């Protein structure tokens, strides 16, 4: 079993717009904890009127258990997509974790009510699988149908700290095209940060997440360079398109913002060729859209008149000089086909 799916976006996380809409029971700990961004915490000797405080979703002990007895929780994904794998994290649940779990998905347009979800047609994508206590449980999923909602079933009861639902976004490009310029790099539209030179302090994936940066750890930050060179990331755009404007947000980075940035673009189908040329100044592949341009710390920058036009871009290379931290990069343009 491969766990490579963990590098994909968490479709259910609250920072990505996910929400927990219903459960059959949450006696000991609230269902909303399942999709918190931060890792689960443990507070010794903290109790509520119902028992030990737990940072997760925990149901009461069932009696009269049969083989099919289970509790359930329904999540609305932050964006519709195909699930590739899940992490059913039981951290801190040592004597009260479920024995097993299963996962179902459904595809419903709009924002359906709880009643509609309870009678929806659900498709199982992860059959009943054993779980370990006080541990991440990485479970791969076979090719899954398009999903807007996910249902976690636990057997027979117990607690789960976090549920991470890793997958690939499928955007509604017919609707997005009617809006004019859209963020072609956004994770919420299916963009993906393919590679980077370094991410010692902050993950490359943060660059294209929804919303504004809340602290330095919420952006992409590299270690301090003590020699020549500069840092870079490569972003696979969600769709081919014409790039017209970019935004570079260094807010929260006050003493460690880069001195400058640049942006290159290319149109390729073979990412192997692209990655081989990542460090090379190969102008047969990479076309410069924005030359090295000064950045200010703790500021939102917009570049439009400075951008050289490029049609049919599939990837961009965002470089910073020489190193430092950037919160978000937005690559606005007109999509011309599904990426």
Secondary structure by P-SEA (a helix, b strand, c coil): ccccccccccccccccbbbbcccccccccccccccccccbbbbcccccccccccccbbbccccccccccccbbbbbbcccccccbbbbccccccccccccbbbbbbbbcccccaaaaaacccccccccccccccbbbbbbbcccccccbbbbbcccbbbbcbbbbbbccccaaaaaaaacccccccccccccccccccccccccccccccccccccccbbbbccccccccccccccccccccccbbbbbcccccccccccbbbbbbbcccaaaaaaacccccccccccccccccccccbbbbbcccccccccccbbbbbcccbbbbccccccccccccc
